[in-house]
Amino acid sequence: MKGWSFLTNHARVLLCIAHDPGVRLRDIAATLGVTERSAFAIVNDLTDRGYVVKERDGRRNRYSIQADVPLREPIGRKQTVGELLGLLVDSGTTSAEMGG
């Protein structure tokens, strides 16, 4: 099933950031198998919609996920980004790393 995934690239970028808040766009792109330009556009989508906050840390960016922001999908009750990541991310990731 090459080229098929349950998760969108936006969700996969959130996972990359959850695993490493200091992740570089180059590494996100390599993980997803997309161009750096595509990774940049996805990160901008996520920051523009309030799911991720981007802060400059020297020459690099550091990201924090806003875990309390509701997902966009109308799936009954309002699910948050944090609840989704709680299902997908290693339990070793702290809520502080996800902005919560």
C-alpha atoms as an extended CHARMM CRD file, in Angstrom:
* protein
*
       100  EXT
         1         1  MET       CA              0.0000000000        0.0000000000        0.0000000000  PROA      1               0.0000000000
         2         2  LYS       CA              2.7870000000        2.4150000000       -0.8260000000  PROA      2               0.0000000000
         3         3  GLY       CA              1.6410000000        6.0250000000       -1.0420000000  PROA      3               0.0000000000
         4         4  TRP       CA             -1.4390000000        5.4570000000        1.1550000000  PROA      4               0.0000000000
         5         5  SER       CA             -1.9500000000        6.7410000000        4.6780000000  PROA      5               0.0000000000
         6         6  PHE       CA             -4.7160000000        7.0240000000        7.2660000000  PROA      6               0.0000000000
         7         7  LEU       CA             -3.4190000000       10.4400000000        8.2950000000  PROA      7               0.0000000000
         8         8  THR       CA             -3.2320000000       13.6290000000        6.2560000000  PROA      8               0.0000000000
         9         9  ASN       CA              0.0800000000       15.3890000000        5.8580000000  PROA      9               0.0000000000
        10        10  HSD       CA             -1.2040000000       18.0630000000        8.2490000000  PROA      10              0.0000000000
        11        11  ALA       CA             -1.7280000000       15.4320000000       10.9590000000  PROA      11              0.0000000000
        12        12  ARG       CA              1.6560000000       13.9140000000       10.1940000000  PROA      12              0.0000000000
        13        13  VAL       CA              3.3280000000       17.3230000000       10.5820000000  PROA      13              0.0000000000
        14        14  LEU       CA              1.6260000000       17.7000000000       13.9700000000  PROA      14              0.0000000000
        15        15  LEU       CA              3.1020000000       14.3390000000       14.9480000000  PROA      15              0.0000000000
        16        16  CYS       CA              6.5840000000       15.4300000000       13.8430000000  PROA      16              0.0000000000
        17        17  ILE       CA              6.2660000000       18.5740000000       15.9490000000  PROA      17              0.0000000000
        18        18  ALA       CA              4.8930000000       16.6160000000       18.9260000000  PROA      18              0.0000000000
        19        19  HSD       CA              7.9190000000       14.3070000000       18.8020000000  PROA      19              0.0000000000
        20        20  ASP       CA             10.4060000000       17.1840000000       18.3980000000  PROA      20              0.0000000000
        21        21  PRO       CA              9.2530000000       20.7920000000       18.9290000000  PROA      21              0.0000000000
        22        22  GLY       CA             12.5600000000       21.9630000000       17.4140000000  PROA      22              0.0000000000
        23        23  VAL       CA             12.2020000000       19.8980000000       14.2490000000  PROA      23              0.0000000000
        24        24  ARG       CA             13.5290000000       21.4840000000       11.0510000000  PROA      24              0.0000000000
        25        25  LEU       CA             11.3860000000       21.8770000000        7.9360000000  PROA      25              0.0000000000
        26        26  ARG       CA             13.9880000000       19.7980000000        6.0940000000  PROA      26              0.0000000000
        27        27  ASP       CA             13.3880000000       16.9130000000        8.4940000000  PROA      27              0.0000000000
        28        28  ILE       CA              9.6000000000       17.2560000000        8.3170000000  PROA      28              0.0000000000
        29        29  ALA       CA              9.8140000000       17.1470000000        4.5210000000  PROA      29              0.0000000000
        30        30  ALA       CA             12.0450000000       14.0700000000        4.5750000000  PROA      30              0.0000000000
        31        31  THR       CA              9.7570000000       12.2710000000        7.0370000000  PROA      31              0.0000000000
        32        32  LEU       CA              6.6530000000       12.9840000000        4.9460000000  PROA      32              0.0000000000
        33        33  GLY       CA              8.3230000000       12.4930000000        1.5710000000  PROA      33              0.0000000000
        34        34  VAL       CA              7.3810000000       15.9940000000        0.3910000000  PROA      34              0.0000000000
        35        35  THR       CA              9.3130000000       19.0880000000       -0.6210000000  PROA      35              0.0000000000
        36        36  GLU       CA             10.4800000000       21.6210000000        1.9320000000  PROA      36              0.0000000000
        37        37  ARG       CA              8.1150000000       24.0980000000        0.2770000000  PROA      37              0.0000000000
        38        38  SER       CA              5.1860000000       21.7590000000        0.9600000000  PROA      38              0.0000000000
        39        39  ALA       CA              6.2980000000       21.2570000000        4.5630000000  PROA      39              0.0000000000
        40        40  PHE       CA              6.5730000000       25.0310000000        4.9610000000  PROA      40              0.0000000000
        41        41  ALA       CA              3.0440000000       25.5120000000        3.5580000000  PROA      41              0.0000000000
        42        42  ILE       CA              1.5940000000       22.8880000000        5.9260000000  PROA      42              0.0000000000
        43        43  VAL       CA              3.3170000000       24.4100000000        8.9700000000  PROA      43              0.0000000000
        44        44  ASN       CA              1.9860000000       27.8210000000        7.9090000000  PROA      44              0.0000000000
        45        45  ASP       CA             -1.5370000000       26.3630000000        7.5750000000  PROA      45              0.0000000000
        46        46  LEU       CA             -1.2730000000       24.9700000000       11.0940000000  PROA      46              0.0000000000
        47        47  THR       CA              0.0700000000       28.2320000000       12.5480000000  PROA      47              0.0000000000
        48        48  ASP       CA             -2.4620000000       30.3970000000       10.6800000000  PROA      48              0.0000000000
        49        49  ARG       CA             -5.3320000000       28.3270000000       12.1040000000  PROA      49              0.0000000000
        50        50  GLY       CA             -3.9470000000       28.4040000000       15.6430000000  PROA      50              0.0000000000
        51        51  TYR       CA             -2.9890000000       24.7240000000       15.9800000000  PROA      51              0.0000000000
        52        52  VAL       CA              0.7210000000       25.5180000000       16.2930000000  PROA      52              0.0000000000
        53        53  VAL       CA              2.6370000000       28.5270000000       17.6390000000  PROA      53              0.0000000000
        54        54  LYS       CA              6.0110000000       29.1820000000       16.0160000000  PROA      54              0.0000000000
        55        55  GLU       CA              8.7270000000       31.0040000000       17.9660000000  PROA      55              0.0000000000
        56        56  ARG       CA             12.1900000000       31.9620000000       16.8530000000  PROA      56              0.0000000000
        57        57  ASP       CA             14.9470000000       30.2920000000       18.9070000000  PROA      57              0.0000000000
        58        58  GLY       CA             18.2510000000       31.6640000000       17.6440000000  PROA      58              0.0000000000
        59        59  ARG       CA             18.5580000000       30.6200000000       14.0240000000  PROA      59              0.0000000000
        60        60  ARG       CA             15.8900000000       27.9250000000       14.3560000000  PROA      60              0.0000000000
        61        61  ASN       CA             12.1750000000       27.7960000000       14.9590000000  PROA      61              0.0000000000
        62        62  ARG       CA             10.6050000000       26.0820000000       17.9260000000  PROA      62              0.0000000000
        63        63  TYR       CA              6.9930000000       24.9800000000       17.7550000000  PROA      63              0.0000000000
        64        64  SER       CA              4.3540000000       24.3940000000       20.3830000000  PROA      64              0.0000000000
        65        65  ILE       CA              1.0910000000       22.6320000000       19.6980000000  PROA      65              0.0000000000
        66        66  GLN       CA             -2.0390000000       24.2590000000       21.0740000000  PROA      66              0.0000000000
        67        67  ALA       CA             -3.5790000000       21.0690000000       22.4210000000  PROA      67              0.0000000000
        68        68  ASP       CA             -6.8970000000       22.6370000000       23.4260000000  PROA      68              0.0000000000
        69        69  VAL       CA             -7.8370000000       23.8100000000       19.9170000000  PROA      69              0.0000000000
        70        70  PRO       CA            -10.7880000000       21.8250000000       18.5140000000  PROA      70              0.0000000000
        71        71  LEU       CA            -10.3470000000       19.7490000000       15.3830000000  PROA      71              0.0000000000
        72        72  ARG       CA            -12.0460000000       21.0390000000       12.2370000000  PROA      72              0.0000000000
        73        73  GLU       CA            -14.0320000000       17.8840000000       11.5120000000  PROA      73              0.0000000000
        74        74  PRO       CA            -17.6520000000       17.7490000000       12.7200000000  PROA      74              0.0000000000
        75        75  ILE       CA            -17.3780000000       14.3650000000       14.4740000000  PROA      75              0.0000000000
        76        76  GLY       CA            -20.0050000000       14.6760000000       17.1510000000  PROA      76              0.0000000000
        77        77  ARG       CA            -18.5520000000       16.2740000000       20.2610000000  PROA      77              0.0000000000
        78        78  LYS       CA            -15.6950000000       18.7150000000       19.8780000000  PROA      78              0.0000000000
        79        79  GLN       CA            -12.4460000000       16.7430000000       19.8340000000  PROA      79              0.0000000000
        80        80  THR       CA             -9.2270000000       18.6670000000       20.4830000000  PROA      80              0.0000000000
        81        81  VAL       CA             -5.8210000000       18.4050000000       18.8870000000  PROA      81              0.0000000000
        82        82  GLY       CA             -4.4640000000       17.1980000000       22.2210000000  PROA      82              0.0000000000
        83        83  GLU       CA             -6.9550000000       14.3280000000       22.3500000000  PROA      83              0.0000000000
        84        84  LEU       CA             -5.9610000000       13.2260000000       18.8440000000  PROA      84              0.0000000000
        85        85  LEU       CA             -2.2610000000       13.4190000000       19.6430000000  PROA      85              0.0000000000
        86        86  GLY       CA             -2.8590000000       11.5560000000       22.9020000000  PROA      86              0.0000000000
        87        87  LEU       CA             -3.9220000000        8.5890000000       20.7930000000  PROA      87              0.0000000000
        88        88  LEU       CA             -1.0400000000        8.8300000000       18.3410000000  PROA      88              0.0000000000
        89        89  VAL       CA              2.0000000000       10.0890000000       20.2560000000  PROA      89              0.0000000000
        90        90  ASP       CA              4.2510000000        8.1470000000       22.5900000000  PROA      90              0.0000000000
        91        91  SER       CA              3.1030000000        8.6390000000       26.1730000000  PROA      91              0.0000000000
        92        92  GLY       CA              6.5880000000       10.0030000000       26.9720000000  PROA      92              0.0000000000
        93        93  THR       CA              5.6670000000       13.3130000000       25.3210000000  PROA      93              0.0000000000
        94        94  THR       CA              4.6870000000       15.8100000000       27.9810000000  PROA      94              0.0000000000
        95        95  SER       CA              1.6990000000       18.1360000000       27.8430000000  PROA      95              0.0000000000
        96        96  ALA       CA              4.1390000000       21.0570000000       28.1460000000  PROA      96              0.0000000000
        97        97  GLU       CA              5.6270000000       20.0440000000       24.7940000000  PROA      97              0.0000000000
        98        98  MET       CA              2.1220000000       20.2380000000       23.3570000000  PROA      98              0.0000000000
        99        99  GLY       CA              1.3750000000       23.6580000000       24.8210000000  PROA      99              0.0000000000
       100       100  GLY       CA             -0.9520000000       22.2850000000       27.4840000000  PROA      100             0.0000000000
